[in-house]
Amino acid sequence: MSKHIITINRMYGSGGRVIGKALADKLGYSFYDKELIEMASKEKQVPFDQFASVDEKKPNQWRFSVDHEIQISPEYYAIPMNDVLFEIQRNIILSLAEKGNCVIVGRCANHILRDKSLTVFIHAPFDLRVRNIRARTGREEKSARKMVKNMDKQRRAYYEFFTDEKWTDLSQYDICLDSSRFTEDQILEILTEAARDLCYIVFKKNFPQGTVCT
């Protein structure tokens, strides 16, 4: 039986994570976002906080000082922790795609599983995203605006570094949704309908003629 995989890229403050989790719950799929950091941490015995600090960030050489216990480890020496985490998460994502139906948020999963998944991009107008972040964090408007800009810049740099593709090139996604134009229930209905046709979508992208999807 073919696995149904949905990957979600999102602008900061657009509600991509919330939508992804609600979609997974509705479909009965597994859900992975920060869970991928936890899995990588356990696999490589690297503290969660240290991986979390470089998650979805473009590498900087010597992210840790040269005498840091992780940086001087023979396994990681001279390799930015961002690169270490990306490679671990890439392997985890590929493994998860073989195990069962799931929704994966971020981590270039749409690129890693581009021929095996329904790829979704969630976006929204900047001012609305600022309001969402203010409501979520309690920040003042100036601080929230700066945070949204910085997070978008960070995600864009991360994605484009590891994929050599433009983060906002909508042609690489199967579905692009402006979350300001629909209610959450409407978005879930749209994505649920697409998930029902996921096999056909994947077939059109990659499966050979004659493949039967169940």
Salt bridges, closest charged atoms under 4 A:
ASP25 OD1 - LYS21 NZ 2.96
ASP33 OD2 - ARG17 NH1 2.64
ASP33 OD1 - ARG107 NH1 2.25
ASP55 OD2 - ARG107 NH2 2.43
GLU56 OE1 - ARG10 NH2 2.82
GLU56 OE1 - ARG107 NH1 3.82
GLU75 OE2 - LYS44 NZ 3.17
GLU87 OE2 - ARG90 NH1 3.93
GLU98 OE2 - LYS116 NZ 3.76
ASP127 OD1 - ARG145 NH1 3.12
GLU141 OE1 - ARG134 NH1 3.77
GLU141 OE2 - ARG145 NH1 3.59
ASP152 OD2 - ARG129 NH1 2.70
GLU165 OE2 - HIS111 ND1 3.80
GLU165 OE2 - ARG114 NH1 2.74
ASP174 OD2 - LYS205 NZ 2.94
ASP178 OD2 - ARG181 NE 3.31
GLU189 OE1 - LYS26 NZ 3.38
GLU193 OE2 - ARG196 NH1 2.12
